[in-house]
Amino acid sequence: MEKQSISEKRKIYVRFMHTLMILSAVFTCALVLFITAYVLMKGIPNITWKLLSSSPSYIDKRIGILPDILNTIYIIIAALCVVIPVGVGAAVYLTEYAENKKLVSIIEYAAETLSGIPSIIYGLVGMLFFCRFLKTSLMAGALTLVIMNLPTIMRTTQESLKTIPGSYREGAFGLGAGKWRMIHTVVLPGCIDGIITGCILSVGRILGESAALLFTAGFAHVINGFFEGLGSSGATLTVALYFYAKEQGEFDVAFAIAAILMLLTLLINLLAKLVGNIFKKRRNT
């Protein structure tokens, strides 16, 4: 009787935990769908060609976000061009070359600590350091975002490198490959998923960042070329969203920008998955 009561209690506990997990999953999905649907329903009707293709003008009170879209693209390209080589290179060194495991653990702990620092502190550091040499510009904002996203790229790549079986490395060495040839022909192609995951997370954080860019990139709504734009002040979409919602009370425009940011994030995720599938097919063939 006692054993039977214990088994019944265990069954009740398992059912309760199973139900609780299902409810948690449903609540999380419902919350995400609600926020996404609410923003898209409020924002998409306010997206017009005039809004997307023009610059703001205070003379005729015209609102346009074309400069903000271009500035967002510029800062994403600039940040990724710096953070991907540095982050992947650091991960490869720590995983494949570094022999002092104590130093590796210290660097990993420092990277995890950096990833938890509030973004406004990064903005303050970027304003006091990068803006001192580059003034208030998109490049200063991009370098600030590089520091913010470096731990993400490095840790995701490093964890992906650790999943590559040691037999792959031994087989490459057995065929006469050197250390670097083994890394770029065997190891890196096998961990391309981790690198793409880090890129997706980094792009998502860049798209959604505003606090750090308020200190470093500025508020200008002027159309510039790529290199000219990196050297001058410019507002990204998130900064423009803050400006129109907080300073001007244009909530229709703010919701339109929010919907554009969501659509951009979805598009970037789809493109990243497509690139990942292409690399997988090449690796398998």
C-alpha positions in Angstrom: 0.0 0.0 0.0 2.8 2.4 0.9 4.6 1.7 -2.4 1.4 2.2 -4.3 0.8 5.6 -2.6 4.3 6.7 -3.4 3.9 5.7 -7.1 0.6 7.6 -7.3 2.1 10.7 -5.7 4.9 10.5 -8.3 2.4 10.2 -11.1 0.5 13.2 -9.8 3.8 15.1 -9.6 4.9 14.2 -13.1 1.5 15.2 -14.5 1.6 18.5 -12.6 5.1 19.3 -13.9 4.1 18.2 -17.4 1.0 20.5 -17.4 3.0 23.3 -15.9 5.6 23.1 -18.7 2.9 23.0 -21.4 1.2 26.1 -19.8 4.6 27.9 -19.7 5.2 27.1 -23.4 1.8 28.2 -24.4 2.0 31.5 -22.3 5.4 32.3 -23.9 4.3 31.7 -27.4 1.0 33.6 -26.8 3.0 36.6 -25.4 5.4 36.7 -28.4 2.5 36.4 -30.9 0.5 39.1 -29.1 3.4 41.6 -29.1 4.3 40.8 -32.7 0.7 41.0 -33.9 0.0 44.2 -31.9 3.1 46.0 -33.3 2.4 44.9 -36.9 -1.2 45.8 -36.7 -0.5 49.2 -35.4 2.6 49.8 -37.6 2.0 48.3 -41.1 -1.0 50.6 -41.9 1.2 53.6 -41.3 4.0 52.4 -43.6 3.9 54.4 -46.8 6.3 54.9 -49.7 6.6 58.5 -48.8 7.7 57.6 -45.3 10.3 55.1 -46.6 11.7 57.1 -49.5 12.0 60.7 -48.1 14.0 62.6 -45.6 12.4 64.6 -42.8 11.9 68.3 -43.5 11.0 70.8 -40.8 10.0 73.4 -43.5 7.0 71.5 -44.8 6.7 69.3 -41.7 7.5 66.1 -43.7 8.4 63.0 -41.9 10.7 60.4 -43.6 12.9 57.7 -42.4 15.1 56.9 -45.4 18.3 58.3 -43.7 17.5 56.2 -40.6 17.2 53.1 -42.7 20.5 53.7 -44.5 22.3 54.6 -41.2 21.0 51.3 -39.7 22.4 49.3 -42.7 25.7 51.2 -42.5 26.2 50.6 -38.8 25.3 46.8 -39.1 27.8 46.4 -42.0 30.6 48.3 -40.1 30.0 46.5 -36.8 29.9 43.0 -38.4 33.0 43.6 -40.6 35.0 44.2 -37.3 33.3 41.9 -34.8 33.2 38.7 -36.9 36.9 38.4 -37.7 37.9 39.4 -34.2 35.4 37.2 -32.4 36.0 34.2 -34.6 39.7 34.6 -34.4 39.6 34.9 -30.6 37.5 31.8 -30.3 39.8 29.8 -32.6 42.9 30.9 -30.6 41.3 30.1 -27.2 40.0 26.7 -28.4 42.8 25.5 -30.7 46.0 27.3 -29.8 45.9 28.5 -26.1 47.7 26.1 -23.8 47.2 28.0 -20.5 43.7 26.7 -19.5 43.6 29.0 -16.5 44.1 32.1 -18.8 41.4 30.7 -21.1 38.9 30.4 -18.2 39.7 33.9 -17.0 39.0 35.3 -20.6 35.8 33.3 -20.8 34.6 34.6 -17.4 35.5 38.2 -18.6 33.5 37.7 -21.8 30.5 36.4 -19.9 30.7 39.4 -17.6 30.9 41.8 -20.5 27.8 40.3 -22.0 25.8 41.2 -18.9 26.8 44.9 -18.6 24.0 47.3 -19.3 24.2 48.9 -22.8 24.1 52.4 -21.5 27.4 51.9 -19.8 28.9 50.8 -23.2 27.5 54.0 -24.6 29.1 56.1 -21.9 32.5 54.4 -22.5 32.1 54.8 -26.3 31.3 58.5 -25.8 34.4 59.1 -23.6 36.8 57.0 -25.8 35.7 56.5 -29.4 34.0 59.9 -29.7 37.2 61.5 -28.5 39.0 60.3 -31.7 36.1 59.9 -34.2 33.7 62.5 -32.8 30.0 61.7 -32.7 29.6 59.4 -35.7 28.2 56.1 -36.9 31.7 54.7 -36.8 32.0 55.5 -33.1 28.6 53.8 -32.6 29.7 50.8 -34.6 32.9 50.3 -32.6 30.9 50.6 -29.4 28.5 47.9 -30.7 31.6 45.8 -31.6 32.6 45.7 -27.9 29.0 44.9 -26.9 28.7 41.9 -29.4 32.2 40.6 -29.2 31.4 38.2 -26.3 28.4 36.8 -28.2 30.3 36.0 -31.3 33.3 34.6 -29.4 31.3 32.4 -27.0 28.9 31.0 -29.6 31.8 30.2 -32.0 33.9 28.7 -29.1 31.1 26.4 -28.0 30.5 25.3 -31.6 34.2 24.6 -32.0 34.1 22.3 -28.9 31.4 20.2 -30.6 33.8 19.2 -33.4 35.0 15.6 -32.6 38.7 15.2 -31.9 38.9 12.4 -34.4 38.4 15.0 -37.2 41.5 16.8 -36.0 43.5 13.6 -35.7 42.5 12.5 -39.1 43.6 15.8 -40.7 46.9 15.6 -38.9 47.3 11.9 -40.0 46.9 13.1 -43.6 49.7 15.5 -43.2 47.7 18.7 -42.7 49.3 21.5 -40.6 47.5 23.2 -37.7 46.1 26.1 -39.7 45.1 24.0 -42.7 43.3 21.6 -40.3 41.4 24.5 -38.8 40.2 26.3 -41.9 39.4 23.1 -43.9 38.0 20.8 -41.2 37.1 22.7 -38.0 35.7 26.0 -39.2 33.4 24.5 -41.9 32.0 22.2 -39.2 31.1 25.0 -36.8 29.6 27.4 -39.4 26.3 27.0 -37.6 27.7 28.6 -34.4 29.2 31.5 -36.3 25.9 32.2 -38.1 24.0 31.9 -34.8 26.4 34.5 -33.3 25.8 36.8 -36.3 22.0 36.5 -36.0 22.2 37.4 -32.3 24.6 40.3 -33.0 22.4 41.7 -35.8 19.4 41.5 -33.5 21.1 43.3 -30.8 22.4 46.0 -33.2 18.9 46.5 -34.6 17.4 46.9 -31.2 20.1 49.0 -29.6 19.4 52.6 -28.8 20.9 53.6 -25.4 24.5 53.2 -26.6 23.9 54.9 -29.9 22.3 57.9 -28.3 25.7 58.7 -26.7 27.9 57.8 -29.7 26.1 58.0 -33.1 24.0 61.1 -32.7 20.6 62.2 -34.0 21.2 63.5 -37.6 18.6 62.6 -40.3 20.7 63.3 -43.3 21.3 61.0 -46.3 25.0 60.2 -46.9 27.1 57.7 -48.7 28.5 54.7 -46.9 32.0 56.1 -46.1 30.8 59.6 -45.6 28.0 58.4 -43.4 30.3 56.4 -41.1 32.3 59.6 -40.5 29.3 61.7 -39.6 26.5 61.8 -37.1 23.4 59.8 -37.9 20.3 58.3 -36.2 19.4 54.6 -36.6 15.9 53.3 -36.7 15.8 52.7 -33.0 17.1 56.2 -32.2 14.5 57.6 -34.6 11.8 55.6 -32.9 12.8 57.1 -29.6 12.9 60.6 -31.2 9.5 60.5 -32.8 7.8 58.8 -29.9 9.4 60.7 -27.0 10.3 64.1 -28.5 7.5 64.7 -31.1 4.7 62.4 -29.9 4.4 60.8 -33.4 3.3 57.4 -32.2 2.0 56.4 -35.6 5.5 56.8 -37.1 7.0 55.1 -34.0 4.8 52.0 -34.6 5.7 52.1 -38.3 9.4 52.0 -37.4 8.8 49.2 -34.9 7.1 47.2 -37.6 9.9 47.8 -40.0 12.4 46.6 -37.3 10.5 43.4 -36.8 10.3 42.7 -40.5 14.0 43.4 -40.9 14.9 41.0 -38.1 12.7 38.3 -39.6 14.3 38.9 -43.0 17.9 38.7 -41.6 17.1 35.5 -39.7 15.7 33.9 -42.9 18.7 35.0 -44.9 21.1 33.7 -42.2 19.3 30.3 -42.2 19.5 30.2 -46.0 23.2 30.8 -45.9 23.6 28.2 -43.2 21.8 25.6 -45.3 24.0 26.4 -48.3 27.2 25.9 -46.3 25.8 22.6 -44.9 25.1 21.3 -48.4 28.6 22.3 -49.5 30.1 20.6 -46.5 28.1 17.4 -47.0 29.0 17.2 -50.7 
